[in-house]
Amino acid sequence: MPENNMMLTVSSSPHIRHKDTTAGIMQNVVIALMPALLVACYVFGVKAFAIVAVCVAGCVLTEFAIEKIFKLPVTISDWSAVVTGVLLGFNMPVNAPIWMCLIGSVFAIGIAKMFFGGLGKNFMNPALAGRAFLLASWPTHMTGSAFIPLSDTYTSATPLAILKEGSNLGALPSNLDMFLGLNGVYGSIGEISALALLIGGIYLLVRGIINWRIPTVYLGTVAVISLIFGQDPIFMLCSGGLMLGAFFMATDYVTSPVTPKGQIIYAFGCGLMTMIIRLFGGYPEGVSYSILLMNMAAPLIERYTKPKVYGVAKPKKFGKKDKKEGEGDD
Amino acid sequence: MQRRKSSFKGGIHPPYHKERTKNVPADVGKEPNIVTIPMSLHIGAPCKPIVKRGDYVYLGQKIGEAQGFVSAPIHSSVSGTVKSVGEMPHPNGDNVMSVVIESDGQNTVDPSIKPYDSYTSYAPEEIINIIREAGIVGLGGATFPTHVKLSVPSDKKVDCVILNGAECEPYLTADDHLMQMRPEKVVTGLKIAMRAVGVNKGYIGIEDNKPEAIEKIEVAIDGDSSIELVSLATKYPQGAEKQLITAVTGREVPSGGLPADAGVVAMNVGTAAQIATTFETGMPLFKRFLTCTGDAVKNPRTLEVKIGVKLQDVIDQCGGFVEAPGKVIMGGPMMGVSQFSTDVSVMKGTSGILCLTKASAYIPEPSACIRCGRCVAACPIHLEPLYLASFAEHNQFDKCDDYHILDCIECGSCAFSCPAKRMLVSSIRMGKRQVQAERKKKAVKKNA
């Protein structure tokens, strides 16, 4: 018998893998967020970029520090903390103090993500959890005039705040301005230009990073409810954090259902909650809370929307199993 | 004759790499000096060797007797002298009883072998018997004995036979070459199988990335209205039995059931061609088409190789290695079995020898599941692989069962699409074994 000196790898099939990696997906999300960041820099100036940069640094360093302290493998190279940082920065008002950005980053990564087991284990969107924490802790820094750059002495509120206030509806910007976000339409750093976010969202769809279900159903639900309650659907779609939420936050893999049917129900829930808060709630905007609420419902939704398994007539009830007999003896 | 395009839900589009061998004419394998024939070349009970050291054997002479119904006899692929009978390394990783035969180079055919009359002169039971005696098993790779498939239990109503010409595994072009070279054998084999099962409807499903094969088969069908050629969408795993049946007939094989439960008998085109060859010549199954390919092989090509030839001999005939291979796989890259050594034999189910360089065999370390849902979208059985694997990794086997782990066909679509490079199939396979063991335990308890 010939002697073989080859060192062959023996492993379980399959022996080939798709080229996409976790880090690659996250990098694509960051790329998709760049148009909105450019608009933010154009409208708010370099301050916007500084806030986003601080949030990114804060998130990455928090993840690194916690993994070092608890002697865990360091995972910052998967870029997920970068995505959280950019999204958190996008959710900050331009007048937010730097220390708040850092606290938000520590909460987002430390509490909402790492304490639950790190990437893939968190039950709510870390960036949104960070924002909600800051909003509850320092409401004056996170609402009202915090969104308006100090250089602008004319504008006094975000479009949704004007709408909620209801006394000065004449100050509402035009739908085109809302869509482009370039001309005195304010809000959180990353949410002002619907167009820029739409470009990023379409990039993610084309690259197959996200699927159509969550953004389409989310936006569709908002549009339909707007019509039912006599609101302008274009205004509702382009205002607040809706585009950012629908394409970049509700679609977060970890905190949304993996089942196709589940994604539709989840996105419908996001849309419904958003509109309930906007129309009847105390806050002018409801995207963050609606997504956080639906994050918490995601595991339950998933359980009730299991795909129909091939060859199984009906979803089997627990404890009732038909006996299988036959060929499986070898 | 009608043609339609069919598919199934789920699946993936891996890089196919078929162009490496597709247009290289298939060749005859080099005549071996020595063959090592394991007594386990099929699913089911291994054969018992019926020759001993020093015996002279003819080409086509039976050397292994089938043990039980789900088993198939094994025949010599050369004429010559039995050198030894004993345990030898087997491609599945074990040592298995094998017969080593030194060829005399004459290929003297067993004098008892005679061509059969036209298949129409035999009753179904006689056809099934001839197929069993010829040692024919599923040549797609599963190697389920064909006579068992054709012996449909009387309580099951089968109305058609489907031939599988999908060849959805990347790299492999053995079935493609076979269909182009011997289309009339494929069609005749299908007709014989239809007669054996007692049906008058047959289908041949071929992926639409093989237009030449489709054309040749269409000509060979020659307008016979009982046979329908189905052009299948090119998508992995289009050739998995259940997905093929669904694509062709729209029916689903019930969970835990067999194709016969969906009214179908399905077999590979290579199996059909072998049936036709056996009727025409009387010869049992002793050689097959396989594709020796991969970026570590110098001249990849499809060859018709005798059972029992060493993988290394086939690789050498293809010019040997370009560089030291990182992985040698028996079968395709999605479901094939990686080998410890190239010193094992070509078996009845060896559809390919895939040699990958270290670079292309490299699989990155797995990282945390990010719940992207790509495995759920890819699963052709519509399972949730991320949960099956996670339950199995955490020893939650009752949950594995609830999530239908036993329905998994191990096609590898989930692990292929996973961006975190998780070893989903490996975990699920382990979970399946545990669930089966627990079920067996329960059954024993019940009977006690």
Chai-1 contact restraints between the chains, C-beta under 6 A:
chainA,res_idxA,chainB,res_idxB,connection_type,confidence,min_distance_angstrom,max_distance_angstrom,comment,restraint_id
A,N4,B,S341,contact,1.0,0.0,6.0,A-B,restraint_1
A,N4,B,D343,contact,1.0,0.0,6.0,A-B,restraint_2
A,L8,B,K327,contact,1.0,0.0,6.0,A-B,restraint_3
A,L8,B,V328,contact,1.0,0.0,6.0,A-B,restraint_4
A,T9,B,G326,contact,1.0,0.0,6.0,A-B,restraint_5
A,T9,B,K327,contact,1.0,0.0,6.0,A-B,restraint_6
A,T9,B,A361,contact,1.0,0.0,6.0,A-B,restraint_7
A,V10,B,S338,contact,1.0,0.0,6.0,A-B,restraint_8
A,V10,B,F340,contact,1.0,0.0,6.0,A-B,restraint_9
A,S11,B,S338,contact,1.0,0.0,6.0,A-B,restraint_10
A,S12,B,V425,contact,1.0,0.0,6.0,A-B,restraint_11
A,S12,B,S426,contact,1.0,0.0,6.0,A-B,restraint_12
A,S13,B,M335,contact,1.0,0.0,6.0,A-B,restraint_13
A,S13,B,G412,contact,1.0,0.0,6.0,A-B,restraint_14
A,P14,B,M334,contact,1.0,0.0,6.0,A-B,restraint_15
A,P14,B,G412,contact,1.0,0.0,6.0,A-B,restraint_16
A,P14,B,A415,contact,1.0,0.0,6.0,A-B,restraint_17
A,P14,B,F416,contact,1.0,0.0,6.0,A-B,restraint_18
A,H15,B,I329,contact,1.0,0.0,6.0,A-B,restraint_19
A,H15,B,P333,contact,1.0,0.0,6.0,A-B,restraint_20
A,I16,B,P333,contact,1.0,0.0,6.0,A-B,restraint_21
A,R17,B,I363,contact,1.0,0.0,6.0,A-B,restraint_22
A,R17,B,F416,contact,1.0,0.0,6.0,A-B,restraint_23
A,R17,B,K421,contact,1.0,0.0,6.0,A-B,restraint_24
A,H18,B,F416,contact,1.0,0.0,6.0,A-B,restraint_25
A,H18,B,S417,contact,1.0,0.0,6.0,A-B,restraint_26
A,D20,B,P419,contact,1.0,0.0,6.0,A-B,restraint_27
A,T21,B,P419,contact,1.0,0.0,6.0,A-B,restraint_28
A,T22,B,S367,contact,1.0,0.0,6.0,A-B,restraint_29
A,T22,B,I370,contact,1.0,0.0,6.0,A-B,restraint_30
A,T22,B,P419,contact,1.0,0.0,6.0,A-B,restraint_31
A,T22,B,A420,contact,1.0,0.0,6.0,A-B,restraint_32
A,I25,B,P419,contact,1.0,0.0,6.0,A-B,restraint_33
A,L119,B,A368,contact,1.0,0.0,6.0,A-B,restraint_34
A,G120,B,A368,contact,1.0,0.0,6.0,A-B,restraint_35
A,G120,B,C369,contact,1.0,0.0,6.0,A-B,restraint_36
A,G120,B,I370,contact,1.0,0.0,6.0,A-B,restraint_37
A,Y253,B,I370,contact,1.0,0.0,6.0,A-B,restraint_38
A,Y253,B,R371,contact,1.0,0.0,6.0,A-B,restraint_39
A,Y253,B,C372,contact,1.0,0.0,6.0,A-B,restraint_40
A,V254,B,I370,contact,1.0,0.0,6.0,A-B,restraint_41
A,V254,B,R371,contact,1.0,0.0,6.0,A-B,restraint_42
A,V258,B,R371,contact,1.0,0.0,6.0,A-B,restraint_43
A,V258,B,G373,contact,1.0,0.0,6.0,A-B,restraint_44
A,V258,B,V376,contact,1.0,0.0,6.0,A-B,restraint_45
A,P307,B,H382,contact,1.0,0.0,6.0,A-B,restraint_46
A,V309,B,H382,contact,1.0,0.0,6.0,A-B,restraint_47
A,V309,B,H404,contact,1.0,0.0,6.0,A-B,restraint_48
A,V309,B,D407,contact,1.0,0.0,6.0,A-B,restraint_49
A,Y310,B,E252,contact,1.0,0.0,6.0,A-B,restraint_50
A,Y310,B,I381,contact,1.0,0.0,6.0,A-B,restraint_51
A,Y310,B,H382,contact,1.0,0.0,6.0,A-B,restraint_52
A,G311,B,E252,contact,1.0,0.0,6.0,A-B,restraint_53
A,G311,B,V253,contact,1.0,0.0,6.0,A-B,restraint_54
A,G311,B,P254,contact,1.0,0.0,6.0,A-B,restraint_55
A,G311,B,S255,contact,1.0,0.0,6.0,A-B,restraint_56
A,V312,B,S255,contact,1.0,0.0,6.0,A-B,restraint_57
A,K324,B,G256,contact,1.0,0.0,6.0,A-B,restraint_58
A,D330,B,I43,contact,1.0,0.0,6.0,A-B,restraint_59
A,D330,B,G44,contact,1.0,0.0,6.0,A-B,restraint_60
